[in-house]
Amino acid sequence: MHVVVQGGQAVMDETPSRRRVRLRVPDRVRPFLRLVVVALIVVAADTATAQLSRRGGTFDFEPVTVLRILSALTILRYPLAGFVLSLEVDKWDWFWLGMGDQSPAAQEVYQHWDKSVDLICLGIAAIVVLKWPDTRAKVLALGSFAWRSIGLAVYFATDQRWLLIIFPNVFESIFLLYLIFRVLSGHQRMLYSRKAMVLVTLALLIPKVATEIFLHLLNDRPWNRYQLMSGDLSILDAWIWGGLLYFLPLFALVMLVTHAHGRATHGDPEAQVSAV
């Protein structure tokens, strides 16, 4: 109820006044909402990819290349959500191109194409790293990106996949670790000492090298080669192996978040390190 003027006289208007209520999402919550959106996209795309595979449908390299690069460009604005989306698109391209039914020669062509596009996507992520306020994390990430780039150049020149074991893709793990740390803790600095820098490097390097050995030396997945469960429980093998391989990175993340120093920053922690 409020006062209105009619014919020069003030009268009471019993009509309830309406106020626009704007729902404001807290800054610290926004990165999680973006990840929820990415999760919904992943579920939808997984379903579509499965249907495409069952029908024997495939795409050419050109549209898949464009889609992979476009998904990677989202990293510049939303580093964590965009990077997760880019990783998922990388997972789907094998099925979109129908590589499972192709000859070994065609699959080798795919490996070269895949590694080339990977380097472009990692390069886009490296642009975001330049804005990181944590100098040690920045040096570690950019150093691992340079090391991986050298390894890919050697691989393209020699066509020896086992060399990728010596040049593992640790950059991917460091990028995710720092961004998840930022979102969970709200702190800018993750590595406060050289000791922490070395320990984090080992925690990320060990599982990544193990993964590269299975992929590029044994040409298999660990849960396919070494089954830990039998019967109907064998479906859990991939989850168990994933837990074993990523126990060290998860442990490192927990320790970093729980021992974060200083006062957390205000605002959207993901947006604070975006490149655009």
C-alpha positions in Angstrom: 0.0 0.0 0.0 1.4 3.4 -1.0 0.3 7.1 -1.4 -0.8 8.4 -4.8 -2.0 11.8 -5.9 -5.4 12.0 -7.6 -7.1 15.3 -8.5 -4.7 17.2 -6.3 -5.5 15.1 -3.3 -3.4 12.4 -1.7 -5.1 9.1 -1.4 -4.1 5.7 -0.2 -3.6 3.1 -3.0 -4.1 -0.4 -1.5 -2.6 -2.1 -4.6 0.6 -3.9 -3.4 3.7 -2.2 -4.8 5.9 -4.5 -6.8 9.6 -4.6 -6.6 11.9 -6.2 -9.0 13.9 -8.9 -7.2 17.2 -9.7 -8.8 18.8 -12.9 -7.8 22.5 -12.3 -7.3 24.8 -15.4 -7.4 27.7 -15.1 -5.0 31.0 -14.6 -6.7 32.5 -17.7 -5.1 29.6 -19.9 -6.3 29.8 -18.9 -10.0 32.7 -21.2 -11.0 30.7 -24.1 -9.6 27.6 -23.2 -11.6 29.8 -23.0 -14.8 31.0 -26.5 -14.0 27.4 -27.7 -13.6 26.7 -26.3 -17.1 29.7 -28.1 -18.5 28.6 -31.3 -16.8 25.2 -31.1 -18.4 26.9 -30.5 -21.8 29.1 -33.5 -21.2 26.1 -35.8 -20.4 24.2 -34.6 -23.5 27.3 -35.0 -25.7 28.2 -38.4 -24.3 24.7 -39.6 -25.2 24.9 -38.1 -28.7 28.3 -39.6 -29.3 27.2 -43.1 -28.2 24.2 -42.9 -30.6 26.5 -41.7 -33.4 28.9 -44.6 -32.8 26.0 -47.2 -32.8 24.8 -45.9 -36.1 28.3 -45.9 -37.6 28.3 -42.1 -38.2 31.5 -40.1 -38.4 32.8 -36.6 -39.1 35.7 -35.3 -41.2 38.8 -33.9 -39.6 38.0 -30.3 -40.6 34.8 -29.8 -38.5 36.2 -31.7 -35.5 39.4 -29.5 -35.6 37.3 -26.4 -35.6 35.1 -27.7 -32.8 38.2 -28.6 -30.7 39.8 -25.2 -31.1 36.5 -23.3 -30.5 36.0 -25.3 -27.2 39.6 -24.4 -26.2 39.0 -20.7 -26.8 36.5 -20.7 -24.0 39.5 -21.2 -21.7 40.4 -17.5 -22.2 37.1 -16.4 -20.6 36.4 -19.2 -18.2 39.7 -21.0 -17.5 38.5 -23.9 -15.4 35.1 -24.6 -17.0 36.6 -24.1 -20.5 39.5 -26.4 -19.9 37.3 -29.2 -18.6 35.1 -28.8 -21.7 38.2 -28.8 -23.9 39.3 -32.1 -22.3 35.9 -33.7 -22.9 35.9 -32.7 -26.6 39.4 -34.2 -26.9 37.9 -37.4 -25.5 35.1 -37.5 -28.0 37.1 -36.8 -31.2 38.3 -40.5 -31.4 34.6 -41.6 -31.7 33.5 -38.7 -33.9 36.2 -39.6 -36.4 35.4 -43.3 -36.2 39.1 -44.2 -35.4 38.1 -47.5 -33.8 37.3 -49.0 -37.2 40.2 -47.6 -39.0 43.5 -49.2 -40.1 46.7 -48.8 -38.0 48.0 -46.4 -40.6 44.9 -44.2 -40.3 45.2 -44.3 -36.5 48.8 -43.2 -36.7 47.6 -40.2 -38.8 45.1 -39.5 -36.1 47.8 -39.5 -33.4 49.8 -36.8 -35.3 46.6 -34.7 -35.8 45.5 -35.2 -32.2 48.9 -34.2 -30.7 49.0 -31.1 -33.0 45.6 -29.9 -31.9 46.5 -30.7 -28.3 49.4 -28.3 -28.6 47.2 -25.5 -29.9 44.7 -26.0 -27.1 47.5 -26.1 -24.5 48.9 -23.0 -26.0 45.6 -21.2 -25.5 45.6 -22.3 -21.9 49.2 -21.1 -21.5 48.0 -17.6 -22.4 45.9 -17.7 -19.2 48.8 -18.8 -17.1 50.6 -15.5 -18.0 48.1 -13.8 -15.7 48.6 -16.0 -12.7 49.7 -14.1 -9.6 51.5 -17.1 -8.2 55.0 -16.8 -9.7 56.1 -20.3 -8.7 53.0 -21.9 -10.2 53.4 -19.8 -13.3 57.0 -20.9 -13.8 56.1 -24.5 -13.2 53.2 -24.4 -15.7 55.0 -22.6 -18.4 58.1 -24.7 -18.0 56.0 -27.9 -18.3 54.3 -26.5 -21.4 57.7 -25.7 -23.0 59.0 -29.2 -22.1 55.9 -30.9 -23.7 56.2 -28.7 -26.8 59.8 -29.8 -27.2 58.7 -33.4 -26.8 56.0 -33.1 -29.4 58.5 -31.6 -31.8 60.8 -34.5 -31.3 57.9 -37.0 -31.7 56.9 -35.4 -35.0 60.4 -35.6 -36.2 61.2 -39.2 -35.2 57.7 -40.8 -35.0 58.7 -42.5 -31.8 55.7 -42.5 -29.5 57.7 -43.8 -26.5 59.5 -40.4 -26.4 56.3 -38.9 -25.0 57.0 -40.8 -21.8 60.1 -38.5 -21.3 58.0 -35.4 -22.2 54.7 -36.0 -20.3 51.9 -33.6 -20.4 52.2 -32.3 -16.8 51.0 -28.9 -17.9 47.5 -30.1 -18.1 47.7 -31.3 -14.4 49.3 -28.2 -13.1 46.7 -26.0 -14.9 43.8 -27.9 -13.3 45.4 -28.1 -9.9 46.0 -24.3 -9.6 42.5 -23.4 -10.9 40.8 -25.9 -8.6 42.9 -24.5 -5.7 41.8 -21.0 -6.6 38.2 -21.9 -6.7 38.2 -23.9 -3.5 40.4 -21.7 -1.4 40.0 -18.2 -2.9 43.7 -17.7 -2.5 46.0 -16.4 -5.2 49.2 -18.1 -4.2 49.4 -21.9 -4.1 53.1 -22.5 -3.8 54.8 -20.7 -0.9 58.2 -22.4 -1.1 60.5 -24.3 -3.3 59.9 -27.4 -1.3 56.1 -27.2 -2.0 57.0 -26.6 -5.7 59.1 -29.8 -5.8 56.5 -31.9 -3.9 53.7 -30.8 -6.1 55.8 -31.5 -9.2 56.4 -35.1 -8.1 52.7 -35.6 -7.1 51.7 -34.6 -10.6 54.6 -36.2 -12.5 54.4 -39.7 -11.2 50.8 -40.5 -12.2 51.2 -38.7 -15.5 54.3 -40.7 -16.5 52.5 -43.9 -15.5 49.6 -42.9 -17.8 52.0 -42.1 -20.7 53.7 -45.5 -20.2 50.3 -47.3 -20.6 49.2 -45.2 -23.6 52.4 -45.0 -25.6 54.5 -48.0 -24.6 52.0 -50.7 -23.7 49.2 -49.3 -26.0 46.6 -50.1 -23.4 44.7 -48.8 -20.5 45.7 -50.1 -17.0 42.2 -51.3 -16.2 42.2 -53.4 -19.4 45.6 -54.8 -18.9 45.4 -55.5 -15.1 41.9 -56.2 -13.9 41.6 -55.8 -10.2 38.0 -57.0 -9.9 36.2 -60.0 -11.4 32.7 -60.8 -12.7 30.1 -58.1 -12.5 32.4 -56.0 -10.3 34.9 -55.6 -13.2 33.0 -52.5 -14.2 34.6 -50.8 -11.2 38.2 -51.4 -12.5 38.4 -48.1 -14.3 37.2 -46.2 -11.2 39.7 -48.0 -9.0 42.6 -47.4 -11.3 41.6 -43.8 -11.7 41.7 -43.4 -7.9 45.1 -45.0 -7.7 46.6 -42.9 -10.5 45.2 -39.6 -9.1 45.5 -40.2 -5.4 48.7 -38.2 -5.2 47.3 -35.1 -7.1 44.2 -35.2 -5.0 46.2 -35.5 -1.8 48.4 -32.6 -2.9 45.2 -30.5 -3.6 43.8 -31.2 -0.2 47.0 -30.3 1.6 47.4 -27.1 -0.4 43.8 -25.9 0.2 43.9 -26.8 4.0 47.3 -25.1 4.4 46.6 -22.0 2.3 48.2 -18.9 3.8 46.9 -15.3 4.1 43.4 -13.9 3.4 41.2 -15.2 0.6 40.5 -12.7 -2.2 37.0 -11.3 -2.9 35.2 -11.8 -6.2 34.9 -14.6 -8.7 38.2 -16.5 -8.4 37.9 -18.0 -11.9 37.3 -14.6 -13.5 40.2 -13.1 -11.7 42.6 -15.2 -13.8 40.8 -15.1 -17.1 42.6 -13.7 -20.1 39.7 -11.7 -21.5 
